[in-house]
Amino acid sequence: MSAPSSQAALSPGGSVGVDPDLVAAIVDAFYAKVRADATLGPIFEAAVHDWPSHLARLRDFWSSITLMTGDYKGRPLQAHMGLPELTDDHFRRWLALFDETLAELCTPAQAEVFATRARRIADSFRYGLALRRGELVSPLA
């Protein structure tokens, strides 16, 4: 992870006190919940073979989108294309666990930064997966 830059301080997360330690705490706590979840756990356990590396990559991802660090270099939608068919129930559960984690670890302003991006990510993934299947979807409410 990169040291916070002046750009990170001016980022959406930096402006409300998000820092790399908070990003790491959220990622670690959230994915511990995901792994233990009856709906999401089996999907992630089958797909992720090196959890320490995966968590480091996810920390880079969330740092990049909340602190504008540029640490993440990847194509997240592409990585999810090979998963079993994901449904809206999966995305709703993912968002519910994420919101629960944010409520435990963040101020309301910090939680909003993460939650807004999480919803955009969920919808983006849903749209991409639906396009591949030849389906149409509406945003999650």
Helices and strands as residue ranges (DSSP letters): H 6-9, G 14-16, H 20-36, H 41-47, H 51-67, H 76-80, H 88-105, H 108-133
